[in-house]
Every structure is written in structure tokens, then in C-alpha cells.
Amino acid sequence: MKVRLLPASFFALVPFLPSCNRQTPVLEKTATPVRLSMVENYTPSEGERYSASILPNRQVNLAFRVSGFVESMHQVRGADGRMRSVDIGDIVRAGTVLAQVRMKDYELQVSQADGQVKQARQTEQTTRAQLQQAEAAATKAEQDFARADALFKKNSLTKSDYDSATANRDSTRAQVEAAHSQVQAATGTLDAAQSALGTATLGLHDTSLTAPFKGAVVQRSIELGMLVGPSLTAFVLADVSSVKATFGVPDISVASLRKGSKLSVYAEAFPSRQFQGFVSAIAAAADSSTRAFQVEVTIPNERAMLRPGMIASLDVGQQPELQAVTVAPLDAIVRSGDDSAQFAVVVVDNGIARRRPVSLGSTYGDRIAITGVQAGQKVVSSGATFVSDGDAVKVIP
């Protein structure tokens, strides 16, 4: 695994060693025991690897749309063989009724609303019949008035009879207008009753909380007999048929990624297993604080082995460096005298420790690339920080 080493971080890991030029009393010193390791050539075989956290493909918070007391919950068979309420970690199918609040309260509301609709419909029908009667009477009164008016103009009808026909016409017109108002009022009452019935019916249907897709229960916040409502999240359901891993990469790495590109994913929980994912999203712009581009990788998870919250690492699929580099154990790297910006390795020459300055490169697991020492040469890998240049050492197996 190739990891970029920050020099400042590395400085803090290497203890400070006193200068070999410090004036010290001439004392008889015993040889310091040390172990040696071989400097080798190494050819990297992997691209850059990044860490990420496993996230569900989708996750929803489920809450009741109505208030009520929890009357029942979906039952599953527990590890002891007995039935129990659905809980965290259980897999449920799409359409499963996870929980239900007491229905009889809403059944009563539906029954009352239905009765109001029937009554309002009967009233509306009665007012329409009254309107028809009023319209028929008004039509007859109009005809009577027309005849009376014609006769009165010919002086064939008395003034009192003419006035009576006029009054009857005006009266029937007023009755029609009143009947129209009654019909409108009855229609409005019927509409309100039907709306109330629809709301009550929906409320009755909403007493059940149903899983919208197949997924794993991540959280359950309700118990039997508990009073719940729209403000309370009853369940959190996650779709783990596929999972996602999101990580940030620098612009140099993001240039080699495309949507649909396949990537290898490794989970710490399964060190010997490799999962295959594909790039499902790439950020159009870098994060303003980290300057990294967010990349989303979708990983098929039919057996639900990968779970949300697991730590994973990903190979971005870059072309590995094919040129061999010279590597030494990380334990062999020491500071070069008083200069904290320089590093060295310790070699043994006829029982005497000699420091050789080196330049550091990338790390590969517990080894680091160096220049300044040739492959095949042995360096002190155990005890290097305890010897100074010119100290007598004893090589132990």
C-alpha cells in the first residue's frame, strides 16, 4: 500500500539524537547490541489507496402521519426461536407493516363522517326537490301574470286581480332564489362532509406504517402502547442491497476516474476479501477547505456482508509505478546528527556504527524508499536510535 509521507509528521516519530560532536568524558563503553536488515529493491504493485466509511444506498426516517397508541408491531422469529417485535438489524421486505396504531379511534371517525355525508346528501336532495317545486310554481306564476297583464291592458281584468297576479309572480321568484341558496348551502355541507370522510379514511389507512423498500432496520424508537405522532421517527430503514463509499481524492487522481470505472474495495472486517465497486458520482468542484474532490463508489451487497459504518479502503485504479525503488525498514531511519531536517541510516563497519545520510521517498507498508544506500547493504533496524556515529556495536541475530 502506497502512502504519501509528510515530513513534518515523520519528524515527530523519530527521537532526537545528541550530536556526535558533543564533548563527553572518555569512558570505556561496552558494545551496543543491534540487529541488521537488508536494504532491498522493491517494485510497487498497487495504486493509491484511500480510506472511506461504508454508507447505505439510501436511508429513510419513517414516522406515522397520524397520532395514536401503538397497537401492534411486525413480528419476527428471534435467536431463541420465539417471536418478537422487529428490531435493529432485522431485514424487512417492501410493503411490510412495521407497526400500527389503534384503529378503532379512526374507525369511529370514519363512521361518524360517513353518517354526516349521508345526512348532508339527504338534505341536499331535499333542497333540490324544493328548488324544482319552486321553479315550477314560478313558471306557472309567470304564465298567469302574462295573461293577467294582457287582459288588464284591454280593460278586461280588474286592478285587484292584476295586482294579485303580480304579487304571486314576485313571491314565486323569491321562493326560487331562496331555494337556490338552500341548495348551495346543502351542497357546501355535503362537500365538507365528504372531505371529512376522505380525511378520516386516509387517517384510517395511515394507522399502518409500511416499509417503502426492502432494507435493514437501523433504528427503532417505539414500543407497544406508546403514544406516537408525526413528530416522532418510529423507524430508520436503510437499503443495503448495495452500499456506497465516499472519499476525497486530489486533482491528480480524480483526472483518471470516470463514472462507471471499476474499483477494488477492501473492508477491515474482511481482510482477506476483495469487493468490486464502480464510480457512481464525482464532484464537479473541489471542497473549498480540503481541495479534494468527493468520489462516490457504489458496491453491490446482495449478501449484506458490508454494513453501514464499516471502514473500507479503495484502490483508485491508478497505474502503479513499475520502476523499482530502494527500500529500507522504517525502524532503520534516524536523524542525521543535530540537523532535524536530515535523515540517515546506520551501517556497521568492523564493529563500529557509521551513519550514512539518505533521502526519503514514499512508504510501502513498514518500508520506505531511500536514496544514498545501495540495495544489498545491511543497515541497523533494531537499536539504531541508541547508537551514535563511531559507537562500538555488536550484531545479534
C-alpha positions in Angstrom: 0.0 0.0 0.0 1.5 3.3 -1.1 1.0 6.3 1.3 2.4 9.8 0.9 4.6 10.6 3.9 4.5 14.1 5.3 8.0 15.1 6.5 6.6 17.0 9.5 4.7 14.0 10.7 7.8 11.8 10.3 10.0 14.2 12.3 7.7 13.8 15.3 8.2 10.0 15.2 11.9 9.9 15.2 13.6 10.7 18.6 16.1 13.4 18.7 19.6 12.2 19.0 22.5 14.1 20.5 25.3 15.3 18.2 28.2 13.0 17.7 30.5 16.1 18.2 29.4 16.7 21.8 32.3 16.7 24.2 31.9 13.8 26.6 34.3 12.3 29.1 36.4 9.4 27.7 34.8 6.4 29.2 35.1 2.7 28.5 31.9 1.8 26.6 30.5 -1.6 26.0 29.3 -2.6 22.5 25.6 -1.9 21.9 23.7 -4.9 20.6 21.9 -4.3 17.3 20.1 -6.2 14.6 20.6 -5.7 10.9 18.2 -5.8 7.9 18.9 -5.8 4.2 18.3 -2.8 2.0 16.3 -4.2 -0.9 14.9 -3.2 -4.3 11.1 -3.1 -4.4 8.6 -2.7 -7.3 5.3 -1.2 -6.2 2.3 -3.2 -7.4 -0.7 -1.1 -6.2 -2.0 2.3 -6.9 -3.0 5.0 -4.4 -5.3 3.7 -1.7 -7.9 5.8 0.2 -10.0 5.2 3.2 -13.8 5.6 3.4 -16.8 4.7 5.5 -19.5 2.4 4.2 -22.9 4.1 3.8 -26.3 2.6 2.9 -27.5 3.1 -0.7 -30.5 5.0 0.7 -31.8 5.6 4.2 -35.2 7.0 5.3 -36.8 8.0 8.6 -40.3 6.6 9.0 -43.0 8.3 11.1 -46.8 7.9 11.4 -48.9 10.6 9.7 -51.5 10.3 12.5 -51.3 10.2 16.3 -52.3 7.3 18.4 -51.2 4.4 20.6 -49.0 1.7 19.1 -51.3 -1.4 19.0 -49.0 -3.9 17.1 -45.6 -4.3 15.6 -44.3 -6.7 12.9 -43.2 -10.0 14.5 -40.0 -11.9 13.6 -38.5 -15.1 15.0 -35.7 -14.4 17.4 -32.5 -16.3 18.1 -34.2 -18.2 20.8 -36.9 -19.4 18.4 -39.6 -17.2 19.9 -41.5 -14.4 18.1 -40.5 -10.9 19.0 -41.1 -7.3 17.6 -39.0 -6.2 14.7 -35.8 -4.5 15.9 -32.4 -3.2 14.9 -30.6 -5.4 12.4 -33.7 -7.2 11.1 -34.2 -7.3 7.3 -37.8 -6.5 6.2 -39.4 -6.7 2.8 -41.0 -3.8 0.9 -44.6 -3.4 1.9 -44.1 -4.9 5.4 -46.4 -3.3 8.0 -43.8 -2.4 10.6 -46.2 -1.0 13.2 -49.9 0.1 13.6 -51.6 2.5 15.9 -55.0 1.8 17.5 -57.5 1.6 14.6 -60.8 1.8 16.5 -60.4 5.5 17.1 -60.1 6.2 13.4 -62.8 3.7 12.5 -65.2 5.7 14.8 -64.2 8.9 13.0 -64.9 7.2 9.6 -68.3 6.0 10.8 -69.2 9.5 12.1 -68.0 11.2 8.9 -69.9 8.6 6.8 -73.1 9.4 8.8 -72.6 13.1 8.2 -72.2 12.5 4.5 -75.4 10.5 4.3 -77.3 13.2 6.2 -75.8 16.0 4.1 -76.6 14.1 0.9 -80.3 13.7 2.0 -80.5 17.4 2.9 -79.1 18.3 -0.5 -81.5 16.1 -2.3 -84.5 17.6 -0.4 -83.4 21.2 -1.1 -83.1 20.3 -4.8 -86.6 18.9 -4.8 -87.8 22.1 -3.1 -86.0 24.1 -5.8 -87.7 22.2 -8.6 -91.1 22.8 -6.9 -90.3 26.5 -6.5 -89.2 26.8 -10.2 -92.4 25.0 -11.3 -94.5 27.4 -9.3 -92.6 30.4 -10.6 -93.1 29.2 -14.2 -96.9 29.0 -13.6 -96.9 32.4 -11.9 -95.1 33.9 -14.8 -97.7 32.5 -17.2 -100.6 33.7 -15.0 -99.1 37.2 -14.9 -98.6 37.3 -18.6 -102.3 36.5 -19.2 -103.4 39.0 -16.5 -101.2 41.7 -18.0 -102.7 41.2 -21.4 -106.3 41.3 -20.1 -105.6 44.3 -17.9 -104.3 46.2 -20.9 -107.6 45.5 -22.7 -109.5 46.6 -19.6 -110.8 43.0 -19.3 -109.4 42.5 -15.8 -109.8 44.3 -12.6 -107.0 46.1 -10.9 -107.2 43.9 -7.8 -106.8 40.7 -9.9 -103.9 42.2 -11.8 -102.2 43.1 -8.5 -102.7 39.6 -7.2 -101.1 38.0 -10.3 -98.1 40.4 -9.9 -97.7 39.6 -6.2 -97.8 35.8 -7.0 -95.2 36.2 -9.6 -92.8 38.2 -7.3 -93.4 35.7 -4.5 -92.5 32.6 -6.5 -89.4 34.4 -7.8 -88.3 35.0 -4.2 -89.0 31.3 -3.4 -86.8 30.2 -6.2 -83.9 32.4 -5.1 -84.3 31.1 -1.5 -84.4 27.5 -2.8 -81.2 28.2 -4.8 -79.5 29.5 -1.6 -80.6 26.4 0.3 -79.3 24.1 -2.4 -75.9 25.9 -2.4 -75.7 25.6 1.4 -76.6 22.0 1.3 -74.0 21.3 -1.4 -71.4 23.0 0.6 -72.3 21.0 3.7 -72.1 17.8 1.6 -68.7 18.7 0.2 -67.4 19.4 3.7 -68.8 16.1 4.9 -67.2 14.2 2.0 -63.9 15.9 2.7 -64.1 15.0 6.3 -64.9 11.4 5.3 -61.9 11.4 3.0 -59.6 12.7 5.7 -60.9 10.1 8.2 -60.5 7.3 5.6 -56.9 8.4 5.0 -56.3 8.6 8.7 -57.6 5.0 9.0 -55.1 3.9 6.3 -52.3 5.9 7.9 -52.6 4.0 11.1 -50.2 1.5 9.5 -46.5 2.3 9.0 -45.2 0.4 5.9 -41.7 -0.3 4.7 -41.2 1.5 1.4 -38.4 -0.8 0.2 -36.5 -3.9 1.3 -34.0 -2.9 3.9 -32.4 -3.3 7.3 -33.8 -1.7 10.4 -31.2 0.8 11.7 -33.2 2.3 14.5 -36.5 1.7 16.3 -37.8 4.3 18.7 -41.3 3.0 19.6 -42.7 0.3 21.9 -46.2 -1.3 22.2 -48.6 1.0 23.9 -46.6 4.1 23.3 -48.3 7.3 22.1 -46.8 8.3 18.8 -47.3 11.1 16.2 -45.9 12.7 13.1 -43.1 14.4 15.1 -41.6 11.1 16.2 -39.3 9.0 14.0 -40.6 5.5 14.6 -38.1 3.6 12.5 -35.0 4.3 10.4 -34.7 2.0 7.5 -31.6 1.5 5.3 -31.3 -0.1 1.9 -28.2 -2.3 2.0 -28.7 -4.2 -1.2 -25.9 -2.0 -2.4 -23.7 0.3 -0.3 -21.7 3.4 -1.0 -18.2 4.6 -0.1 -17.4 8.3 -0.4 -13.8 9.6 -0.2 -11.8 12.6 -1.3 -9.1 12.5 -3.9 -6.7 15.2 -5.2 -7.0 16.6 -8.6 -4.1 14.5 -9.9 -6.1 11.3 -9.0 -9.5 12.5 -10.0 -8.4 13.0 -13.6 -8.1 9.3 -14.0 -11.5 8.4 -12.7 -14.7 8.2 -14.8 -18.3 7.3 -13.9 -18.6 3.5 -14.2 -14.9 2.9 -13.6 -14.4 -0.3 -11.5 -12.5 0.0 -8.2 -11.3 -2.6 -5.7 -12.7 -2.1 -2.2 -11.3 -3.7 0.9 -13.0 -3.8 4.3 -11.2 -4.0 7.6 -13.8 -6.5 8.8 -12.9 -8.9 5.9 -9.1 -8.5 5.4 -8.8 -11.5 3.0 -11.8 -10.5 0.8 -11.9 -8.0 -2.1 -15.1 -6.3 -3.2 -15.7 -4.8 -6.6 -17.5 -1.4 -6.9 -17.9 1.2 -9.6 -17.7 5.0 -9.5 -21.3 6.3 -9.4 -20.6 10.0 -8.8 -17.7 12.5 -9.0 -17.9 16.0 -7.5 -17.9 18.8 -10.2 -15.8 21.0 -7.9 -13.2 20.5 -5.1 -14.1 21.0 -1.5 -13.1 24.6 -0.5 -11.3 23.6 2.7 -9.6 20.3 1.7 -9.2 21.0 -2.0 -10.2 17.3 -2.6 -12.8 16.0 -5.0 -15.5 13.8 -3.4 -15.9 10.5 -5.2 -18.8 8.1 -4.6 -18.4 4.4 -5.2 -21.4 2.0 -5.3 -20.7 -1.6 -4.2 -23.2 -4.5 -4.8 -24.0 -6.0 -1.4 -26.5 -8.8 -2.1 -25.4 -10.9 0.8 -25.4 -7.9 3.1 -21.8 -8.5 4.2 -20.9 -4.8 4.1 -22.7 -2.9 6.8 -23.1 0.9 7.2 -20.3 2.3 9.4 -17.7 -0.2 8.4 -14.3 1.2 7.5 -13.1 0.4 3.9 -10.1 1.3 1.7 -10.2 1.7 -2.0 -7.6 1.4 -4.8 -8.3 4.3 -7.2 -7.0 2.2 -10.1 -4.0 4.3 -11.0 -1.2 2.8 -13.0 1.3 1.5 -10.4 4.9 2.7 -10.5 6.8 0.0 -12.4 10.3 1.2 -11.6 12.0 -0.5 -8.7 12.9 1.6 -5.7 15.4 1.0 -2.9 13.7 0.5 0.4 14.7 0.1 4.0 12.8 -0.7 7.2 11.2 2.4 8.8 12.9 1.4 12.0 16.2 1.9 10.4 15.7 5.7 9.8 17.3 8.0 12.3 18.1 11.7 12.4 21.4 12.8 11.0 23.1 14.5 14.0 21.7 17.7 15.2 20.1 18.6 11.8 16.4 17.6 12.3 15.8 18.1 8.5 18.2 15.4 7.5 18.0 11.6 8.0 20.4 8.7 7.9 20.8 5.0 8.3 23.3 3.2 10.4 25.7 0.7 8.9 28.3 -1.4 10.7 31.9 -1.3 9.7 34.2 -3.7 11.6 32.1 -3.4 14.7 31.7 0.4 14.5 28.5 2.2 13.8 28.7 4.6 10.9 25.8 6.9 9.8 25.1 7.3 6.1 22.8 10.3 5.1 19.8 9.3 3.0 16.9 11.0 1.3 13.4 9.7 1.9 10.7 8.8 -0.5 7.3 7.1 -0.3 6.4 4.5 2.2 5.2 1.0 1.4 3.8 -0.6 4.5 6.6 -0.8 7.0 9.3 0.1 4.5 10.3 3.4 3.0 12.1 4.4 -0.3 15.6 5.8 0.3 18.5 7.1 -1.8 22.0 7.2 -0.6 22.5 3.5 0.2 22.6 0.7 -2.3 20.5 -2.4 -2.3 22.2 -5.4 -0.7 23.8 -3.4 2.0 22.8 -4.1 5.6 21.6 -1.4 8.0 20.7 -1.4 11.7 17.0 -1.9 12.1 16.8 -2.6 15.8 18.8 -0.3 18.1 19.7 2.3 15.6 18.4 5.2 17.8 20.6 4.1 20.7 24.0 4.4 18.9 25.9 7.4 17.7 28.4 7.6 14.9 31.6 5.8 15.9 30.0 3.7 18.7 31.0 0.1 19.1 28.2 -2.3 18.3 27.6 -6.0 18.5 25.4 -7.6 15.8 22.9 -10.1 17.3 20.7 -12.5 15.3 
